[in-house]
Amino acid sequence: MVDKIFQSFLERQLRDGLALAESSDLVKVLPLDPQHYLTAFSCKGLVKTPSGAIEVAEQFEAGIYFGSDHLRRIDPPSVVTWFGPPNVWHPNIAPGHRAVCIGNMSVGVGLTELIYQLFEIITWRRLTMHHSLNWEAAQWARNHRHLYPVDTRPLRRRTLTLKFGKTEVRA
């Protein structure tokens, strides 16, 4: 049985997550049920090819789960799960596993905050080199700082407000 406070939290996550996706060309949010979400990012990130080359990719997926005790305690490995691509290249994502380290996560962290953190990781705006899940990518990052961020576009589309006399038009 879901308590009313948690139910309200979940309803807000759905509403806010869908609003973020509506205002973005770079992320899609698919609610699987009130506690599980699939996020699909269409932004530039890096992958390591079988030959060892580091290349740009533009499709990434992760899952987000809000456990029934999410508002009381946090278990970061169960909140965010990496789905693909499996050869993603980033210090905060374990190669060949589903683990993602998005940094300090507080009790009750919301869907949009997690989406922003994943976006910043994928685009190489956020990385941890000292306590990384992929030491090889961390070393590469130290030697290639000039290559990131990989994608500089904002997650949300920028809106432009034009005034024509007393009429405002948002584009």
C-alpha positions in Angstrom: 0.0 0.0 0.0 1.4 3.4 -1.0 1.0 6.1 1.6 -0.6 9.4 0.5 2.6 11.5 0.8 4.6 9.1 -1.4 1.6 8.9 -3.8 1.6 12.7 -4.1 5.4 12.6 -4.6 5.0 10.0 -7.5 2.2 12.1 -9.1 4.5 15.2 -9.0 7.4 13.2 -10.5 5.2 12.1 -13.4 3.9 15.6 -14.1 7.3 17.3 -13.8 9.1 14.6 -15.8 6.6 14.7 -18.7 6.8 18.5 -18.6 10.6 18.4 -18.9 10.4 16.0 -21.8 7.8 18.2 -23.5 10.2 21.2 -23.3 13.2 19.2 -24.6 14.4 17.9 -27.9 17.0 15.8 -26.2 15.2 13.6 -23.7 12.1 11.4 -23.8 10.6 10.1 -20.5 8.5 6.9 -20.6 6.7 6.1 -17.3 6.5 2.3 -17.0 4.5 2.5 -13.8 4.3 5.1 -11.1 7.7 4.1 -9.7 9.7 3.2 -12.8 10.8 5.4 -15.7 12.8 4.9 -18.8 14.7 7.9 -20.0 16.1 8.1 -23.6 18.6 10.8 -24.4 19.3 12.0 -28.0 22.4 14.1 -27.2 26.1 13.7 -27.8 28.1 11.5 -25.5 31.0 9.1 -26.0 31.4 5.3 -26.5 34.4 3.1 -26.8 34.4 1.0 -30.0 35.7 -2.7 -30.0 38.9 -1.4 -31.7 39.5 1.0 -28.7 38.6 4.2 -30.5 36.6 6.8 -28.5 33.7 8.0 -30.7 30.6 10.3 -30.4 27.2 8.6 -30.1 23.8 10.2 -29.8 21.5 7.6 -28.2 21.6 6.7 -24.5 19.1 5.1 -22.1 18.8 4.8 -18.3 16.2 3.7 -15.9 15.0 5.5 -12.8 13.2 3.8 -9.9 11.6 5.3 -6.8 11.5 2.6 -4.2 8.6 2.6 -1.7 11.0 4.1 1.0 12.5 6.7 -1.4 11.3 9.5 0.9 13.0 8.0 4.0 16.2 6.5 2.8 18.3 6.4 -0.4 20.0 3.5 -2.1 21.7 5.1 -5.1 22.5 1.9 -7.0 18.8 1.0 -7.1 17.6 4.5 -8.1 19.5 4.8 -11.5 20.3 2.0 -13.8 22.3 2.3 -17.0 20.7 0.5 -20.0 22.8 1.6 -22.9 24.8 1.7 -24.9 26.9 -0.9 -23.0 30.1 0.6 -24.4 29.4 4.1 -23.0 32.6 5.9 -22.2 32.5 7.9 -19.0 34.2 7.8 -15.6 30.9 7.7 -13.8 29.5 4.7 -15.6 30.9 1.2 -15.0 31.9 -0.4 -18.2 29.8 -3.5 -19.0 27.6 -3.0 -16.0 24.5 -1.0 -15.2 26.0 1.1 -12.4 26.0 4.9 -12.7 27.4 7.3 -10.1 25.6 10.6 -10.4 27.2 12.0 -7.2 25.6 12.8 -3.9 22.0 11.8 -3.9 19.6 13.0 -1.2 16.5 11.4 0.1 13.5 12.3 -2.0 15.6 13.3 -5.0 13.1 14.0 -7.9 12.9 12.7 -11.5 13.8 16.0 -13.2 16.9 16.4 -11.0 18.0 12.9 -11.9 17.4 13.5 -15.6 19.5 16.6 -15.5 22.3 14.8 -13.7 22.2 11.9 -16.2 22.2 14.5 -19.1 25.3 16.2 -17.5 27.1 12.9 -17.3 26.3 11.8 -20.8 27.4 15.1 -22.3 30.5 15.2 -20.2 29.6 18.3 -18.1 29.8 16.3 -14.9 32.4 13.7 -14.1 34.3 12.3 -11.1 37.9 11.3 -11.8 39.0 10.3 -8.3 36.2 7.9 -7.2 35.2 6.8 -10.7 33.6 3.6 -11.8 35.7 3.5 -15.0 39.4 4.2 -14.2 40.4 4.0 -17.8 37.9 6.7 -18.8 39.0 8.8 -15.9 42.6 8.7 -17.1 41.4 9.5 -20.6 39.4 12.4 -19.3 42.5 13.9 -17.6 44.4 13.8 -20.9 41.5 15.1 -23.1 39.9 18.0 -21.1 39.7 20.0 -24.3 37.2 17.6 -25.8 34.4 18.1 -23.3 31.7 19.0 -22.8 30.8 16.8 -25.8 27.4 18.5 -26.3 26.8 22.1 -25.3 23.1 22.2 -26.1 20.7 22.9 -23.1 18.4 20.1 -22.0 15.4 22.4 -22.2 14.6 24.4 -25.4 15.1 28.0 -24.9 11.9 30.0 -25.3 11.8 33.4 -27.0 9.1 35.9 -26.1 8.3 38.4 -28.8 6.2 41.5 -28.1 4.0 43.0 -30.7 2.4 45.9 -29.0 0.4 44.4 -26.2 0.6 40.9 -27.6 3.2 38.4 -26.5 4.2 35.4 -28.6 6.3 32.6 -27.2 8.4 30.7 -29.6 
